Amino acid sequence: MSALRAPAATPSPRTTAPRRAPLTPLAGGAERGRRLDAVRAPLQATSGAPFLVLCAVILAGALLAALLLNTTMARGSYESASLQRQVARVAEDVQAKQAQLRAAEASLDDRARALGMVPAENPTMISVEKRSTVGTDQDSDGSGTP
């Protein structure tokens, strides 16, 4: 049965559509004598190219901003590491100088004796703020001046 051909459909003669009756306005509708006009079809949508260009520009700007931010952060990281190394070096130098100072203070008495110096029994000092002498010698004339 599948080998049999189906009979061809014969085209039917065309008939014209019947004319419709003219439209009449309803009561309470638009003013008399005013007719509805045909409205033009909306214009075709514009090309999507400007939108795509705008999206591409925004994307490129965002990528450029991310690259700039990443580069700036990397530079800041290198500067931070360099400053930390400098701080470590300065801290080592300070510790070395403090050790030298402690060693010099410890040997000061011995070095002074080696030079023939003796400790003062009644030291006298001058106070610049008070404009006077401090720790005056009791055996002096008592004027307050050495």
Backbone as CSV, one residue per row, in Angstrom:
resi,resn,N_x,N_y,N_z,CA_x,CA_y,CA_z,C_x,C_y,C_z
1,MET,0.800,-1.181,0.000,0.000,0.000,0.000,0.846,1.248,0.000
2,SER,1.966,1.133,0.556,2.796,2.311,0.590,3.303,2.675,-0.788
3,ALA,3.259,1.752,-1.704,3.733,2.032,-3.047,2.691,2.781,-3.860
4,LEU,1.479,2.824,-3.395,0.441,3.522,-4.143,0.537,5.008,-3.934
5,ARG,0.213,5.714,-4.954,0.264,7.162,-4.866,-1.085,7.694,-4.445
6,ALA,-0.991,8.751,-3.675,-2.240,9.386,-3.249,-2.745,10.242,-4.394
7,PRO,-4.052,10.320,-4.538,-4.585,11.154,-5.624,-4.251,12.625,-5.360
8,ALA,-3.909,13.350,-6.386,-3.540,14.759,-6.269,-4.778,15.579,-5.982
9,ALA,-4.588,16.555,-5.123,-5.709,17.427,-4.781,-5.890,18.436,-5.893
10,THR,-7.107,18.661,-6.254,-7.385,19.621,-7.321,-7.642,20.972,-6.692
11,PRO,-7.055,22.017,-7.247,-7.277,23.330,-6.661,-8.721,23.765,-6.827
12,SER,-9.235,24.369,-5.775,-10.621,24.829,-5.838,-10.627,26.225,-6.462
13,PRO,-11.668,26.561,-7.125,-11.717,27.886,-7.741,-11.760,28.969,-6.661
14,ARG,-11.056,30.067,-6.920,-11.004,31.162,-5.957,-12.297,31.942,-6.002
15,THR,-12.690,32.218,-4.774,-13.882,33.053,-4.685,-13.492,34.321,-3.952
16,THR,-14.120,35.393,-4.252,-13.820,36.649,-3.582,-14.547,36.681,-2.258
17,ALA,-13.863,37.294,-1.271,-14.469,37.388,0.058,-15.615,38.387,0.000
18,PRO,-16.662,38.108,0.750,-17.795,39.039,0.721,-17.393,40.361,1.377
19,ARG,-17.912,41.437,0.894,-17.625,42.749,1.462,-18.327,42.897,2.785
20,ARG,-17.599,43.530,3.711,-18.197,43.760,5.017,-19.012,45.041,4.978
21,ALA,-19.901,45.076,5.913,-20.730,46.275,6.006,-19.904,47.385,6.634
22,PRO,-20.127,48.642,6.297,-19.371,49.732,6.887,-19.613,49.803,8.382
23,LEU,-18.560,50.264,9.114,-18.653,50.353,10.559,-19.469,51.574,10.939
24,THR,-20.250,51.408,11.966,-21.054,52.530,12.455,-20.633,52.834,13.863
25,PRO,-20.549,54.133,14.235,-20.123,54.470,15.585,-21.177,54.091,16.604
26,LEU,-20.707,53.740,17.803,-21.615,53.400,18.888,-22.052,54.672,19.599
27,ALA,-23.159,54.556,20.260,-23.647,55.704,21.019,-22.722,55.965,22.190
28,GLY,-22.419,57.250,22.445,-21.527,57.605,23.536,-20.071,57.461,23.161
29,GLY,-19.809,57.182,21.909,-18.425,57.000,21.479,-17.818,58.322,21.080
30,ALA,-16.991,58.280,20.083,-16.277,59.477,19.640,-17.253,60.465,19.016
31,GLU,-16.805,61.685,18.886,-17.656,62.731,18.325,-18.081,62.357,16.916
32,ARG,-19.211,62.901,16.538,-19.699,62.637,15.187,-18.813,63.311,14.161
33,GLY,-18.615,62.641,13.124,-17.836,63.191,12.050,-16.343,62.928,12.194
34,ARG,-15.943,62.524,13.330,-14.534,62.230,13.535,-14.287,60.776,13.200
35,ARG,-13.314,60.551,12.370,-13.046,59.178,11.954,-11.680,58.750,12.467
36,LEU,-11.531,57.491,12.597,-10.233,56.950,12.988,-9.345,56.903,11.759
37,ASP,-8.115,57.299,11.953,-7.169,57.264,10.853,-6.274,56.043,10.998
38,ALA,-5.783,55.625,9.910,-4.848,54.496,9.926,-3.527,54.979,10.503
39,VAL,-2.933,54.181,11.328,-1.669,54.522,11.973,-0.564,53.768,11.264
40,ARG,0.512,54.491,11.042,1.650,53.854,10.404,2.240,52.768,11.288
41,ALA,2.777,51.765,10.704,3.435,50.688,11.454,4.687,51.273,12.121
42,PRO,5.029,50.791,13.298,6.221,51.319,13.965,7.458,51.061,13.116
43,LEU,8.403,51.988,13.234,9.651,51.830,12.483,10.384,50.592,12.963
44,GLN,11.177,50.056,12.092,11.962,48.882,12.456,12.975,49.290,13.524
45,ALA,13.283,48.378,14.399,14.260,48.646,15.454,15.601,48.968,14.813
46,THR,16.337,49.872,15.458,17.637,50.238,14.923,18.617,49.090,15.114
47,SER,19.722,49.220,14.501,20.744,48.192,14.562,21.247,48.038,15.998
48,GLY,21.665,46.856,16.365,22.178,46.590,17.710,23.662,46.883,17.832
49,ALA,24.272,47.380,16.772,25.714,47.628,16.791,26.119,48.665,17.844
50,PRO,25.448,49.812,17.987,25.880,50.764,19.024,25.831,50.166,20.428
51,PHE,24.823,49.349,20.684,24.731,48.704,21.993,25.896,47.750,22.201
52,LEU,26.238,46.988,21.180,27.361,46.054,21.292,28.684,46.809,21.468
53,VAL,28.834,47.933,20.771,30.055,48.733,20.925,30.126,49.277,22.349
54,LEU,29.002,49.762,22.882,28.967,50.256,24.255,29.342,49.155,25.245
55,CYS,28.798,47.979,25.060,29.128,46.850,25.947,30.615,46.503,25.851
56,ALA,31.152,46.512,24.632,32.570,46.190,24.450,33.450,47.251,25.119
57,VAL,33.065,48.523,25.014,33.841,49.599,25.636,33.794,49.467,27.156
58,ILE,32.623,49.176,27.710,32.505,49.002,29.160,33.344,47.814,29.621
59,LEU,33.288,46.725,28.881,34.080,45.539,29.230,35.576,45.834,29.152
60,ALA,35.999,46.522,28.103,37.418,46.863,27.962,37.848,47.806,29.093
61,GLY,37.000,48.755,29.438,37.320,49.664,30.544,37.440,48.927,31.863
62,ALA,36.545,47.978,32.100,36.600,47.206,33.343,37.869,46.358,33.390
63,LEU,38.229,45.754,32.274,39.464,44.953,32.243,40.697,45.828,32.445
64,LEU,40.700,47.003,31.830,41.814,47.922,32.001,41.920,48.396,33.451
65,ALA,40.784,48.677,34.068,40.790,49.095,35.478,41.309,47.960,36.367
66,ALA,40.902,46.730,36.083,41.385,45.588,36.872,42.896,45.404,36.698
67,LEU,43.378,45.580,35.472,44.819,45.466,35.219,45.579,46.558,35.958
68,LEU,45.079,47.775,35.921,45.724,48.888,36.608,45.739,48.661,38.114
69,LEU,44.622,48.201,38.657,44.548,47.921,40.089,45.528,46.819,40.480
70,ASN,45.591,45.772,39.689,46.502,44.660,39.970,47.959,45.127,39.914
71,THR,48.298,45.940,38.921,49.659,46.446,38.791,50.024,47.336,39.976
72,THR,49.096,48.195,40.371,49.337,49.081,41.504,49.524,48.284,42.791
73,MET,48.706,47.269,42.985,48.833,46.438,44.185,50.161,45.686,44.186
74,ALA,50.610,45.207,43.033,51.890,44.497,42.966,53.040,45.450,43.281
75,ARG,52.971,46.677,42.746,54.017,47.658,43.034,54.038,47.975,44.528
76,GLY,52.870,48.134,45.119,52.794,48.400,46.559,53.355,47.246,47.371
77,SER,53.133,46.022,46.905,53.667,44.853,47.604,55.202,44.854,47.575
78,TYR,55.773,45.172,46.407,57.234,45.225,46.316,57.797,46.333,47.199
79,GLU,57.154,47.494,47.204,57.621,48.590,48.045,57.517,48.216,49.521
80,SER,56.440,47.544,49.894,56.262,47.129,51.285,57.358,46.144,51.700
81,ALA,57.652,45.192,50.828,58.708,44.219,51.148,60.061,44.922,51.276
82,SER,60.328,45.888,50.395,61.588,46.626,50.461,61.678,47.424,51.766
83,LEU,60.594,48.082,52.140,60.598,48.853,53.387,60.754,47.948,54.602
84,GLN,60.157,46.771,54.570,60.311,45.839,55.689,61.764,45.388,55.817
85,ARG,62.434,45.173,54.674,63.853,44.799,54.736,64.676,45.943,55.309
86,GLN,64.363,47.176,54.911,65.087,48.327,55.455,64.861,48.459,56.959
87,VAL,63.646,48.256,57.412,63.337,48.333,58.844,64.118,47.270,59.601
88,ALA,64.191,46.070,59.030,64.949,44.996,59.692,66.425,45.365,59.792
89,ARG,66.982,45.959,58.701,68.385,46.373,58.741,68.618,47.460,59.786
90,VAL,67.728,48.424,59.844,67.870,49.514,60.820,67.740,48.969,62.238
91,ALA,66.827,48.034,62.457,66.678,47.436,63.786,67.957,46.700,64.195
92,GLU,68.562,45.992,63.249,69.831,45.316,63.546,70.918,46.333,63.885
93,ASP,70.958,47.440,63.126,71.958,48.480,63.407,71.742,49.089,64.792
94,VAL,70.489,49.337,65.153,70.188,49.910,66.469,70.631,48.961,67.569
95,GLN,70.350,47.667,67.394,70.759,46.686,68.402,72.277,46.629,68.515
96,ALA,72.963,46.711,67.381,74.435,46.676,67.417,74.980,47.914,68.129
97,LYS,74.400,49.083,67.841,74.865,50.318,68.497,74.558,50.294,69.991
98,GLN,73.409,49.740,70.369,73.086,49.639,71.800,74.057,48.696,72.501
99,ALA,74.424,47.607,71.833,75.405,46.690,72.425,76.757,47.378,72.578
100,GLN,77.173,48.169,71.585,78.428,48.908,71.684,78.381,49.913,72.837
101,LEU,77.223,50.580,72.985,77.075,51.561,74.065,77.159,50.897,75.429
102,ARG,76.486,49.753,75.593,76.554,49.037,76.872,77.981,48.592,77.169
103,ALA,78.697,48.137,76.146,80.086,47.713,76.338,80.968,48.908,76.708
104,ALA,80.719,50.055,76.078,81.508,51.252,76.387,81.203,51.741,77.795
105,GLU,79.953,51.687,78.227,79.596,52.109,79.580,80.231,51.190,80.622
106,ALA,80.289,49.903,80.315,80.864,48.949,81.267,82.368,49.167,81.423
107,SER,83.028,49.539,80.343,84.486,49.704,80.420,84.899,51.154,80.673
108,LEU,83.966,52.053,80.853,84.286,53.468,81.050,85.104,53.693,82.320
109,ASP,84.704,53.063,83.405,85.415,53.243,84.679,86.863,52.762,84.558
110,ASP,87.050,51.603,83.930,88.409,51.062,83.785,89.263,51.950,82.874
111,ARG,88.702,52.450,81.819,89.453,53.301,80.893,89.817,54.634,81.552
112,ALA,88.899,55.181,82.352,89.195,56.441,83.054,90.332,56.246,84.056
113,ARG,90.329,55.141,84.799,91.407,54.865,85.763,92.727,54.663,85.028
114,ALA,92.661,54.053,83.838,93.885,53.839,83.063,94.480,55.175,82.621
115,LEU,93.630,56.168,82.435,94.110,57.495,82.047,94.545,58.334,83.254
116,GLY,94.360,57.815,84.452,94.787,58.509,85.649,93.693,59.356,86.279
117,MET,92.496,59.179,85.892,91.400,59.943,86.470,90.934,59.304,87.760
118,VAL,90.399,60.122,88.653,89.859,59.632,89.915,88.423,60.125,90.028
119,PRO,87.577,59.414,90.732,86.195,59.862,90.866,86.118,61.124,91.703
120,ALA,85.200,62.026,91.344,85.017,63.261,92.098,84.237,62.942,93.359
121,GLU,84.668,63.567,94.463,83.990,63.273,95.721,82.743,64.117,95.895
122,ASN,82.765,65.357,95.511,81.602,66.239,95.578,81.405,66.907,94.218
123,PRO,80.730,66.238,93.317,80.586,66.835,91.982,79.650,68.053,92.003
124,THR,79.991,69.033,91.213,79.183,70.237,91.092,78.750,70.363,89.647
125,MET,77.447,70.659,89.458,76.909,70.799,88.104,76.197,72.126,87.992
126,ILE,76.050,72.594,86.760,75.365,73.855,86.508,74.014,73.552,85.884
127,SER,72.970,74.147,86.455,71.625,74.004,85.911,71.332,75.227,85.058
128,VAL,71.167,75.030,83.766,70.919,76.151,82.866,69.513,76.695,83.076
129,GLU,68.557,75.816,83.324,67.165,76.245,83.511,67.019,77.131,84.743
130,LYS,67.659,76.728,85.846,67.542,77.477,87.105,68.603,78.560,87.223
131,ARG,69.611,78.521,86.349,70.728,79.476,86.386,71.443,79.448,87.729
132,SER,71.712,78.229,88.166,72.423,78.079,89.436,73.252,76.810,89.381
133,THR,74.039,76.620,90.403,74.833,75.401,90.494,74.117,74.406,91.378
134,VAL,74.288,73.158,91.055,73.634,72.089,91.805,74.721,71.218,92.418
135,GLY,74.540,70.830,93.670,75.510,69.962,94.334,76.785,70.705,94.638
136,THR,76.697,71.897,95.186,77.894,72.698,95.485,78.707,72.044,96.582
137,ASP,79.956,72.321,96.569,80.879,71.782,97.561,80.637,72.487,98.891
138,GLN,80.470,71.704,99.964,80.202,72.291,101.284,81.449,72.986,101.848
139,ASP,82.624,72.567,101.392,83.856,73.153,101.942,84.221,74.471,101.283
140,SER,83.479,74.857,100.234,83.815,76.101,99.537,83.325,77.293,100.343
141,ASP,83.447,78.458,99.772,83.138,79.679,100.512,81.637,79.855,100.780
142,GLY,80.772,78.987,100.187,79.349,79.042,100.463,78.615,80.055,99.614
143,SER,79.288,80.612,98.625,78.633,81.609,97.785,77.755,80.987,96.730
144,GLY,77.858,79.688,96.562,77.035,79.009,95.553,77.690,78.947,94.219
145,THR,78.880,79.548,94.113,79.610,79.467,92.856,80.887,78.698,93.083
146,PRO,81.300,77.880,92.192,82.499,77.085,92.414,83.755,77.876,92.271
